[in-house]
Amino acid sequence: MAPRHPNVCLLRRGLVYGAIALLSSGGMALAQPAIRPDPLPDRPALDRVHLLFCGDSLAQGMFLSLNGQLRRRETLRVTNGTLHATGVTRSDEHDWPSVTRDLVARHRPNLTIFWVGANDFRPLVVRETRSRYAFGTQAFADAYGRRVGEMVTRAAEAGSRVVWFGLPNVREAQFAGAVRQLNEIQQDAAIAAGAVWVPTWDATSDPQGRFKSSINLERGARGFRAEDGVHFTEWGYRRIAALFFDEVEGIFPELAPSLGRLSDT
């Protein structure tokens, strides 16, 4: 594991905006907030926003669940840059830093959303040196963090704002422990490179920190996790996406007119 910064907000002088949902009782309760690096430059409001989704099947599921709703917004263009069964660890299969560079150069997004890591518990491969680093080792953490930082930097250098969604809680307890380790590496690296970090762990856990598969609404419980205990239902993806979209005015106010709140249906 990479050494955890004692206080990532103090390190980056991060400002906290908005709220993360506990997703219980059908409402959004204050819990673990989004973290943004400080300073973020003030930018004028945009008449039109181009949003790029990048990542594995988690990001792909979010894109597919939101696309029908978002494409009806006349001032918003959405591009799907996701690819399922990929990850940050295997640059020999899909080199996400290079892919990110190419995607942002081709599409010139105003906002890039990353959500990736469901497949990142395999050894990390470095093609250039033909090296392999096992998950849980310091070498893995260092190399993985560098790749996360490269992905954010390449998007930011192209003029895009960057949001990185943290990984959710999962059903398998042993797997969940590994997810928490990966979240720590991702969070430190993403924020250090200038991304806004949107944690999803609390929003997908019960008060005891256990995996939560459904949400209690006034009309009864509604499932928001898929049967595999990793992914989400279509409605679940929208609720997780709302952790950013519903608070965008406080994070990127210049994007708020195009992004706004999501429908809860």
C-alpha positions in Angstrom: 0.0 0.0 0.0 1.1 3.5 -0.7 1.7 5.6 2.5 -1.5 7.5 3.2 -1.2 11.3 3.4 -2.0 12.3 7.0 -4.7 14.7 5.7 -5.3 14.9 2.0 -7.5 18.0 2.4 -4.8 19.9 4.3 -2.1 18.6 1.9 -4.0 20.1 -1.1 -5.8 22.7 1.0 -8.9 21.0 -0.4 -12.3 22.6 -0.2 -15.3 20.5 0.5 -18.5 21.0 -1.6 -21.8 19.3 -1.6 -22.8 16.1 0.0 -22.4 12.4 -0.5 -25.6 10.3 -0.2 -26.1 7.7 2.4 -28.9 6.7 0.0 -31.3 5.7 2.8 -34.9 6.5 3.3 -35.0 7.8 -0.2 -33.1 10.9 0.6 -29.6 12.4 0.4 -28.0 12.8 3.8 -24.7 14.6 4.5 -21.9 12.1 4.8 -18.5 11.8 3.0 -18.1 14.9 0.8 -16.5 15.3 -2.5 -12.9 16.6 -2.3 -11.5 19.1 -4.7 -7.9 20.3 -4.9 -7.3 23.9 -4.1 -7.0 26.2 -5.9 -9.2 25.5 -8.9 -9.3 28.5 -11.2 -12.5 30.4 -11.7 -13.8 29.9 -15.2 -16.6 31.7 -17.1 -19.9 29.8 -17.5 -20.1 27.7 -20.7 -22.9 27.8 -23.1 -22.2 24.2 -24.1 -20.5 21.4 -22.3 -18.8 18.3 -23.7 -18.7 15.4 -21.2 -16.4 12.4 -21.7 -16.8 9.2 -19.7 -13.6 7.0 -19.2 -13.1 3.7 -17.4 -14.2 0.1 -17.2 -17.6 -1.5 -16.8 -18.5 0.8 -13.9 -18.1 3.9 -16.0 -19.7 2.2 -18.9 -22.8 1.3 -16.8 -23.0 5.0 -15.7 -22.8 6.3 -19.2 -25.4 3.9 -20.5 -27.8 4.7 -17.6 -27.4 8.4 -18.1 -27.1 8.7 -21.9 -30.9 8.8 -22.6 -31.4 11.6 -20.0 -28.3 13.6 -20.8 -28.6 13.5 -24.6 -32.0 15.4 -24.3 -30.1 18.4 -22.9 -29.4 20.7 -25.8 -26.3 22.3 -24.3 -24.6 19.0 -23.5 -22.7 16.6 -25.7 -21.7 13.2 -24.2 -19.0 10.9 -25.4 -18.5 7.3 -24.4 -14.8 6.5 -23.9 -15.3 3.5 -21.7 -14.3 -0.1 -22.3 -15.4 -3.0 -20.1 -12.9 -5.6 -18.8 -10.1 -3.1 -18.8 -8.1 -1.6 -15.9 -5.2 0.6 -14.9 -3.0 -2.4 -14.1 -2.8 -3.9 -17.5 -1.2 -1.4 -19.9 -0.3 -4.4 -22.1 -4.1 -4.9 -22.8 -5.4 -1.3 -22.6 -3.1 1.5 -21.8 -5.4 4.0 -20.1 -2.9 6.9 -19.8 -2.3 6.7 -23.5 -6.0 6.1 -24.3 -6.9 9.2 -22.2 -4.4 11.3 -24.1 -5.9 10.3 -27.4 -9.5 10.7 -26.3 -9.1 14.2 -24.9 -7.1 15.3 -27.9 -9.8 13.9 -30.3 -12.9 15.1 -28.4 -11.7 18.1 -26.4 -14.1 17.6 -23.5 -14.8 20.3 -20.9 -15.3 17.6 -18.2 -13.8 14.1 -18.0 -15.3 11.5 -15.6 -13.1 8.5 -14.6 -14.5 5.4 -12.9 -12.2 2.4 -13.1 -10.8 -0.3 -10.9 -13.1 -3.3 -10.8 -10.5 -5.4 -12.6 -7.4 -3.9 -10.9 -6.5 -6.6 -8.4 -4.4 -8.4 -10.9 -0.6 -7.8 -11.0 0.3 -4.5 -12.5 2.3 -4.9 -15.8 4.9 -2.5 -17.0 5.5 -3.3 -20.7 8.7 -1.3 -21.1 10.6 -3.2 -18.4 8.6 -6.5 -18.6 7.9 -6.1 -14.9 4.9 -7.4 -12.9 4.0 -6.0 -9.4 1.6 -8.0 -7.2 -1.4 -6.2 -5.7 -0.7 -5.1 -2.1 3.0 -4.4 -2.6 4.6 -0.9 -2.4 5.8 -1.3 -6.0 2.2 -1.9 -7.1 1.0 1.2 -5.2 3.7 3.4 -6.6 3.2 2.4 -10.2 -0.6 2.4 -10.0 -0.6 5.9 -8.5 1.6 7.2 -11.2 -0.8 5.9 -13.9 -3.8 7.4 -12.1 -1.9 10.7 -12.0 -1.0 10.5 -15.7 -4.6 9.9 -16.6 -5.8 13.0 -14.7 -2.9 15.1 -15.9 -3.4 14.3 -19.6 -7.1 15.3 -19.3 -6.3 18.4 -17.4 -3.6 19.6 -19.7 -6.0 19.4 -22.6 -8.2 21.9 -20.7 -10.7 19.4 -19.2 -12.0 19.5 -15.6 -11.6 16.1 -14.1 -13.8 14.1 -11.7 -12.7 10.7 -10.4 -15.3 8.4 -8.8 -14.0 6.2 -6.0 -14.9 2.5 -6.0 -18.0 1.3 -4.2 -18.4 -1.2 -1.4 -18.8 -4.8 -2.7 -20.5 -7.9 -1.5 -17.5 -10.2 -1.0 -15.8 -9.2 2.3 -12.3 -10.1 1.2 -12.7 -8.2 -2.1 -14.1 -5.2 -0.1 -10.9 -5.0 1.8 -8.9 -4.8 -1.4 -11.2 -2.2 -2.8 -10.5 0.0 0.2 -6.8 -0.3 -0.4 -7.2 0.6 -4.1 -9.4 3.6 -3.1 -6.7 5.0 -1.0 -4.2 4.9 -3.8 -6.6 6.3 -6.3 -7.7 9.1 -4.0 -4.2 10.4 -3.2 -3.1 10.2 -6.8 -6.2 11.7 -8.4 -6.3 14.7 -6.0 -2.6 15.3 -6.2 -2.9 15.5 -10.0 -5.8 18.0 -9.8 -9.0 15.9 -10.0 -12.1 16.2 -7.9 -12.6 13.0 -5.9 -16.1 11.7 -5.4 -16.1 8.9 -2.9 -18.9 6.2 -3.2 -18.0 3.9 -0.3 -20.3 5.4 2.3 -23.1 5.7 -0.2 -23.0 2.0 -0.9 -22.6 0.9 2.8 -25.0 0.5 5.7 -24.3 2.2 9.0 -22.1 -0.7 10.0 -20.0 -0.4 6.9 -21.4 -3.5 5.2 -22.4 -3.9 1.6 -25.9 -2.4 0.9 -27.9 -3.8 -2.0 -31.1 -1.8 -1.7 -32.5 1.5 -0.5 -35.5 1.9 1.7 -38.0 4.3 0.1 -41.4 5.4 1.3 -43.0 3.0 -1.2 -40.7 0.1 -0.2 -37.1 -1.1 -0.8 -35.6 -0.6 -4.2 -32.5 -2.5 -5.4 -29.6 -0.4 -6.6 -26.8 -3.0 -6.9 -26.5 -5.7 -9.5 -26.6 -9.4 -8.7 -22.9 -9.7 -9.0 -22.4 -7.5 -5.9 -20.1 -5.1 -7.8 -22.1 -3.3 -10.4 -25.3 -1.3 -10.2 -28.9 -1.4 -11.5 -29.7 1.3 -14.0 -31.4 3.3 -11.3 -28.4 2.6 -9.0 -26.0 4.1 -11.5 -28.1 7.2 -11.7 -28.1 7.6 -7.9 -24.3 7.2 -7.7 -23.9 9.7 -10.6 -26.1 12.1 -8.6 -23.3 12.4 -6.0 -21.6 14.7 -8.5 -24.4 16.0 -10.8 -26.6 17.1 -7.9 -23.7 19.1 -6.4 -22.0 20.3 -9.6 -23.0 24.0 -8.9 -20.7 24.0 -5.8 -17.9 22.1 -7.6 -17.8 23.4 -11.1 -20.4 26.3 -11.2 -19.5 27.1 -14.8 -20.8 23.7 -15.9 -24.0 23.7 -13.8 -26.4 25.1 -16.4 -25.7 22.1 -18.6 -25.2 19.3 -16.0 -27.7 20.1 -13.3 -29.6 17.6 -11.2 -30.6 14.1 -12.5 -34.0 12.6 -12.6 -34.7 10.1 -9.8 -37.1 7.9 -11.7 
